[in-house]
Amino acid sequence: MINRSAIALALVATGLVSACGVIGSADDGTASERAVRNYLDALVHGDHAAAHALICTDETGVERGEFDASEQENPVRSYEIESSVAWSSPVDGHGRVYRVQVTRTTGTPVVQEIRTQGDRDICIQHGNIRNL
């Protein structure tokens, strides 16, 4: 004989799992892309304070003075986001990885991976930006 309470509990659990899946995937990358664009736009406009403010706070090795000096040495002139994919880690959380063509004042375009972290307070993982 089937226990009605067990069936009701199973239906509630299934609903919660489904809702969590919808909530967890609600960011289709729009908010993350906005964070990447805000970061790169700030660099294009020389607003290093705004760009630095978007770096994940757990990256304590990114000192403001060193960040400013590095970005002033060869500033970003333009960029184009080529693609993105979601990433997830039980240790680091989740976010998106963006493949971005960045052109600095030297004129040579470089393809970079720029990672975001989070889904509400999205930040840039500066320590994980790498040239491809």
C-alpha positions as CSV (number, residue, x, y, z in Angstrom):
1,M,0.0,0.0,0.0
2,I,1.3,3.4,-0.9
3,N,1.6,6.0,1.9
4,R,-0.1,9.3,0.9
5,S,2.3,11.2,3.1
6,A,5.3,9.7,1.3
7,I,3.8,10.7,-2.1
8,A,3.1,14.2,-0.9
9,L,6.6,14.5,0.4
10,A,8.1,13.2,-2.8
11,L,6.0,15.7,-4.9
12,V,7.1,18.6,-2.6
13,A,10.7,17.5,-2.9
14,T,10.5,17.3,-6.7
15,G,9.0,20.7,-6.8
16,L,11.7,22.2,-4.7
17,V,14.4,20.6,-6.8
18,S,12.8,21.9,-9.9
19,A,12.5,25.4,-8.5
20,C,16.1,25.4,-7.4
21,G,17.2,24.4,-10.8
22,V,15.2,27.3,-12.3
23,I,16.5,29.7,-9.8
24,G,20.0,28.5,-10.2
25,S,20.0,28.9,-13.9
26,A,18.0,32.1,-13.9
27,D,21.2,34.1,-14.9
28,D,21.6,33.2,-18.5
29,G,24.8,35.1,-18.5
30,T,23.3,38.6,-18.9
31,A,24.3,39.8,-15.5
32,S,27.8,38.2,-15.7
33,E,28.3,39.8,-19.2
34,R,27.2,43.2,-17.8
35,A,29.9,42.8,-15.1
36,V,32.6,42.0,-17.7
37,R,31.5,44.9,-19.9
38,N,31.5,47.3,-16.9
39,Y,35.0,46.1,-16.0
40,L,36.4,46.5,-19.5
41,D,34.5,49.8,-20.2
42,A,36.0,51.2,-17.0
43,L,39.5,50.2,-18.2
44,V,38.8,51.7,-21.7
45,H,37.9,55.0,-20.0
46,G,40.8,54.9,-17.6
47,D,38.5,54.6,-14.6
48,H,40.8,52.2,-12.7
49,A,38.9,52.7,-9.4
50,A,35.7,51.4,-11.0
51,A,37.5,48.5,-12.6
52,H,39.3,47.6,-9.4
53,A,36.0,47.7,-7.5
54,L,34.7,44.9,-9.7
55,I,37.5,42.5,-8.7
56,C,36.4,39.7,-6.3
57,T,37.2,40.8,-2.7
58,D,38.9,37.5,-1.9
59,E,41.7,38.4,-4.3
60,T,43.7,40.3,-1.7
61,G,46.9,40.2,-3.8
62,V,45.5,42.7,-6.3
63,E,46.7,45.9,-4.7
64,R,45.1,49.1,-6.1
65,G,48.4,50.8,-6.9
66,E,49.9,47.9,-8.7
67,F,46.6,47.4,-10.6
68,D,46.6,51.1,-11.7
69,A,50.3,51.0,-12.7
70,S,49.8,47.8,-14.8
71,E,46.7,49.2,-16.6
72,Q,48.3,52.6,-17.2
73,E,51.4,50.9,-18.8
74,N,49.4,49.5,-21.7
75,P,45.7,50.5,-21.4
76,V,42.8,48.7,-23.0
77,R,41.7,50.6,-26.1
78,S,38.8,48.3,-27.1
79,Y,37.4,44.8,-26.7
80,E,34.9,42.3,-28.2
81,I,33.3,39.5,-26.3
82,E,33.4,36.4,-28.4
83,S,31.8,33.7,-26.3
84,S,31.1,32.5,-22.8
85,V,30.4,29.3,-20.9
86,A,29.3,28.5,-17.4
87,W,31.6,27.0,-14.8
88,S,31.0,25.5,-11.4
89,S,33.2,24.3,-8.6
90,P,32.2,22.9,-5.2
91,V,35.1,25.0,-3.7
92,D,34.9,28.2,-5.7
93,G,31.2,28.5,-6.5
94,H,30.2,29.3,-10.0
95,G,30.2,31.9,-12.7
96,R,31.0,32.3,-16.4
97,V,34.2,32.3,-18.5
98,Y,34.3,34.8,-21.2
99,R,36.5,34.7,-24.3
100,V,37.3,38.3,-25.1
101,Q,39.4,39.9,-27.8
102,V,41.2,42.8,-26.1
103,T,43.1,45.4,-28.0
104,R,45.5,47.5,-26.0
105,T,47.1,50.8,-27.1
106,T,49.9,48.9,-28.7
107,G,47.3,47.9,-31.3
108,T,47.8,44.1,-31.1
109,P,44.7,42.2,-30.2
110,V,45.0,39.5,-27.6
111,V,42.4,36.9,-26.8
112,Q,41.8,36.6,-23.0
113,E,39.7,34.5,-20.7
114,I,37.9,36.6,-18.1
115,R,36.1,34.7,-15.4
116,T,33.2,36.0,-13.3
117,Q,32.1,34.6,-10.0
118,G,28.7,34.6,-8.3
119,D,25.2,35.4,-9.5
120,R,24.1,38.3,-7.4
121,D,27.2,40.2,-6.5
122,I,29.1,39.2,-9.6
123,C,32.8,39.9,-9.5
124,I,35.8,39.5,-11.9
125,Q,38.4,36.9,-10.9
126,H,41.3,39.1,-11.8
127,G,43.9,36.4,-10.8
128,N,42.4,34.0,-13.4
129,I,42.5,36.4,-16.4
130,R,44.8,34.8,-18.9
131,N,45.9,35.3,-22.5
132,L,45.1,32.4,-24.9
